[in-house]
């Protein structure tokens, strides 16, 4: 998830991760913004057009960028926690 594009700058931020579709990107953006971390989505291919025309994009991935000073906090916020580790 934090692969090859780490520390690559785009506009006013650095690469955080790549979302598989617009739903995942919106989910990540919502979580980051709820923790007061601004983020930007960079659409690949025609995904921006598809999201406008069809309401969602699942054909192309979307890169998420955050300010460099918030990169470590953002990584800690979006890290996945396996459900089997929970005591339910």
C-alpha positions in Angstrom: 0.0 0.0 0.0 2.9 2.4 0.7 4.9 1.1 -2.3 7.1 2.6 -4.9 5.9 6.3 -4.9 6.9 7.2 -1.3 8.1 10.8 -0.9 7.2 11.7 -4.5 5.8 15.3 -4.4 2.7 16.4 -6.2 1.3 19.9 -5.7 1.5 20.6 -1.9 2.0 17.0 -0.7 3.9 13.8 -0.8 2.6 10.3 -1.8 0.8 8.3 0.8 -0.9 5.4 -0.9 -3.0 4.3 -3.9 -6.7 3.5 -3.6 -8.1 0.9 -5.9 -11.3 2.8 -6.7 -13.2 6.0 -5.9 -15.0 4.4 -2.9 -11.8 3.5 -1.3 -10.3 6.9 -2.0 -13.3 8.7 -0.5 -13.1 6.4 2.6 -9.4 7.2 3.1 -10.0 10.9 2.5 -12.8 11.0 5.0 -10.7 9.2 7.7 -7.7 11.5 7.1 -9.8 14.7 7.2 -11.6 13.6 10.4 -8.1 13.5 12.0 -7.4 17.0 10.6 -4.9 15.8 8.0 -5.6 17.5 4.6 -5.2 15.3 1.5 -5.4 15.5 -2.2 -6.5 12.8 -4.7 -4.6 12.4 -8.0 -6.6 10.6 -10.6 -4.9 8.2 -13.0 -6.1 7.7 -16.5 -9.7 8.6 -17.1 -10.8 8.0 -13.5 -11.7 11.6 -12.9 -13.9 11.7 -16.0 -15.5 8.4 -15.0 -16.3 9.6 -11.5 -17.9 12.8 -12.9 -19.9 10.9 -15.6 -20.8 7.8 -13.8 -20.6 8.7 -10.1 -17.8 6.3 -9.4 -14.5 5.1 -10.8 -13.3 1.5 -10.5 -11.3 1.3 -13.8 -8.3 3.2 -12.6 -6.6 3.7 -9.3 -6.3 7.0 -7.4 -3.2 8.2 -5.6 -3.6 10.0 -2.2 -1.2 12.8 -1.2 -0.7 14.5 2.2 1.5 17.3 3.5 5.0 16.0 4.2 4.9 16.9 7.9 1.8 14.8 8.3 3.0 11.7 6.4 3.9 9.5 9.4 0.6 10.4 11.2 -1.4 9.6 8.0 0.3 6.2 7.7 -0.5 5.4 11.3 -4.1 6.4 10.8 -4.9 4.3 7.7 -2.9 1.2 8.6 -5.2 -1.9 8.5 -5.9 -3.8 11.7 -6.7 -7.5 11.2 -10.1 -8.4 12.7 -8.8 -11.7 14.2 -6.7 -9.6 16.6 -9.8 -8.1 18.1 -11.3 -9.6 21.3 -15.0 -9.6 20.2 
